[in-house]
Amino acid sequence: MRLIRYGKAGSERPGLMDAHGVLRDLSHVVPDIGPAQLGPDALAQLARLDTDSLDAVSGHPRLGCPVAGIGKCIGIGLNYTDHAQETGSPIPTEPIIFTKAISAIQGPDDDIMLPQGSVKTDWEVELGIVIGSRASYVAEGNALDHVAGFVLANDVSEREYQMERGGTWDKGKGCDTFGPIGPWLVTQDEIADPNNLDLWLDVNGQRMQTGNTSKMIFNVKEIVSYVSRFMTLMPGDVIITGTPPGVGLGQKPPRFLKAGDVVTLGGQGLGTQKQRVVGWRAL
């Protein structure tokens, strides 16, 4: 299934994309797509629906983040060998963990807003893991039992804040609008192998990132198991798994986003996103 939340920000309704690419309304079936809808039993119930009987949604509504009520958004840093190399960083021997502020999360096509004084805002296409059931100290062999599905994410990052202002990475990762997620949550049955998915990202129509999750240093099972040793993962939590090479920081010379730029990205089975970059404004 491809589960969607659509409508105005803060008033999204649940839906799904059927096999014919028609957006169907789920609001008479479930109140939202959130933690209570992500467990295996709840997903199995949704999978049994006759999608043709659901109302089709007209027009092209705004899409929100496909998961409501995210409790934690955890990032894995430098998880592609070639990305670590382009940033001049050593290859990690254990996953690098950071947190991305929940207030940064938004819909897949919402504007990216440059923070006040930003000079190094960057792009990062990533595979995201959505947790479906509570996970604490899970073994790698059981890790996927706790996964509801996968999402496309753009881990927008302000590199000066992240790398030059002291402390942890979090301050460069959590700015408002820095977490586009979606367009949909795709359940595991539609992803044959999450460790072999193509990812790409363009800026103003120019291809910047081309990668495949097979190049991740730590795969999906390893990431879920590892993170669950340090914090209990709850239904609705999201883990973004790192980015392939081609970020602005790695360009020669470095290239960063400016107002008016358009970022387009996609992933195999994960859909596409498109964001316009705008200057700072009070939200």
N, C-alpha and C positions, 0 to 999 in steps of 0.2 A: 504493500500500500504506500501511497504518497499522501501524507497527511499535511493539511494546510490550515493556516489561520488567516482570515482575510477581513478587510474592513478598516475603518479609521483607527489610528493609533489609540490604544487604550480601550477600544470597543470591538476588538476582533471577534469573529465568529468561527467555529470549527468547520472544516470542510475536508474533502479529499479530491484528488485528481483521478478520474476513472481511466480505464484502459484506452479510451478514445481521446484523452486529453481534455475532457470536459470537467470543469470544477463543479463539484456537487456539495450541497449544503448538509452539514451534519448536526445542525443546532437542535433538531428534534430528536436526536439520538443521544448525544452527549453534550454537557454544558460547555466543554472546552477541550483542547488537546493539552493536557497538563499531567502532573504526576499520577493522578488517579486513572488516567487513560493509557498509561504506558507499560503497565505490567503485562505479562504474557497472556493472562486470561482476558483482560480487557481488549488487548490487540486481537486476540483470536475471535472475540465477539464482533469486533468491527469488520474483520476479514470475512465473516459470514454474511455480511449485509448484501442485499441485492442492490447494487449501485444504481441500476436503471430506475429504481423506484424513488431515489432521492431527487429532490428538486435541483435542477441545474441553476447555476448562478450566472446571471446575465452580465454582459459588459466585461470590463477588465478592472476589477477592484484592486485597491492596494493590498499587498501581501505583508503580513506581519511576521515576526519570528514564529516559526511553526510550533514552538514549545512554550506554553504559558507556565508561569510559576517556577522558573529556573532558580534553584537555590544557590548553586555554585557554577561558575564557569572557570574551568581549570585549563591552563595552557601548558603545552610541552614545547620547550625551546630547543632550537638547533637539532631537530630530529631528522634532518636529511644530511648525509655526509657532504654532498656538494654545496648545500647552503652554508654549512659550517665553514667550509673552505673559502667560500666567496666573502664571508665576513671576517676571515682571518682568525677564527676561533678554533680551539682544539676540539676534537671529536669527543662528545660526552661519553663517559663510561657508565653513567646512570642517567635516567631521564631528568632533565631540568624542568622544574615545576614552578609556574607562577600563576597568579590569579588575575582574572580579567573582571573588572567591576560589572555587576549586573546592570547598573545604570547605563553602561555602554551599549547594551544589546538593543538591536532594532531590526526592522524588516530588511529584506534582501535588496530592495531598490530604493530605500530611503537615502537622502543626501548624507555624504560624509562632511562633517563640519570641522574645519581646521581650528584647533585650540588657539586662544589668544597668544600671539607671539610665536606661533609654531613656525619652524624653518625646516624641519626634517620629518614630515609626516610621510609614512611609507605604507606599502601594500603587502599583503601576505595571503594568498589563497591556501585554504586548508580543508582537510577532512575533519568533521566533527563527529564525536561519539555521543549519543544520547543514552543515558542510563535509564533502564526500565524497572529495575528492582534493586533493593538495598544490597550494597556490596561492601564487605569489610573483610580484609585479609583473604580475598578469593584467590584460588590457584589459577594459573594461566589456563589450564585445561577447562575450567568452568567459567572463564571470564565472559564469554559471549552469552552465557545464560542470563547475564545481568544487563544486556544491551538491548534497548528497544529498537534502535536503528541509527541512521547516520544522516548528517546534514552537511551542506556546504557552508563555509564560513570565510569571512575576510577579516583576518586578525590585524586590523589597522593599528599602526604603531608609530609613535612619535620618538624617533631615535635619539634626539638630544635629551629628552626627558628620560628615556630608557637607559642610556649609556653614559651620559655626561653630567648628570645632576646628582649622582651619589645614591646610595641605597639600592633597593631592589628594582627589578624591571617594571613592577606594577604601575608606577606613575606614568610610564610611557604607553601602557596598554589599555588603561581604563577610562580614557577621555570620552565624553559624550559622543555618541554615534560611531564609536570605534569597534562595534561588534555586530556588523550585518550577518544575519543567519537566515538560511532558507535558500530557495523558495519553499521547500517541503522537507518533512521528515520522512525518509524512505526506510521502510522496515527491512529487517535482515533477509527476508525471503526474496527480495528483489535485487540483492547485492550478492553475486556469486562469491566474490572474494574481496573484502575491503582492503586487503593488502596488495591489490593490483588494479587500482583505479587511476585513470588519467586525470590530471588537473591542469588548468591553464588560466592565465590572466593577461588582459590587455589594458594599456593605458592609452587613451585617445586613438584606439584602433591599432596600436602597435603591440605585437606580442612581446611580453616581458618575461612571463613565467610559463614554462612547459615542464611538467613533471609527472611522476607516477608514484603512488603510495608504496610500491614495491621497493623504493629507495629509502624508505624510512629506516632509521637505525633501530628503533624500538617499534614493533608492530602493535596492532590493536589489542591483542590479547595481553601482551607484555605491559602495555600502558595501563589498561584497566586494572590488572593485577597489582602493578607497582603502586599506582596512586592509592589503591584501596588499603595499602599498608600504612599510609600516613593520615588518611582521613576516610571516614565512612562516606561512601557515595550513595546518594539518595535518588529515587525516581525523579526525573526531570533535570538532573545535573548534566552539564555538557562538558566534554573534554575536547579541546581542539588540539590537533596532533602534530603541529609543525608545518613548515612550508618548504617547497622545493626552491631551487636557486632562481635568481632573476629579480630579487627585490631591489628597490631603489638604492639602498645602502651599498649593494654589491656592484652597481654600475660604475663604469670608468669614463668620466667622473661620476660620483653619486648623483642620483636624480630623485627628487622628492615631489610630492603632490602640491599643486597650487590651485587656487580657485579657478573654476572653469574646466578643469580636467574631468574626464569621464573614465571610470574604471569598470571594466566588464570582466567577469570571471565565470568559470564553470567547472564541473566535475562529472565524470562518467556516472550516469544514473542519479546524480545529485542535483541536476538542474543548473540554472544560470542566475547570475545577479548583475545588476547595472546600477552604479552609483555616480551621481554628480557631486563634485567637490565644491563646497561653498565656504565663504569666510565665516568667521565666528559671529554668532548672534546669541542673544539671551534666549534660552528655551523656556 
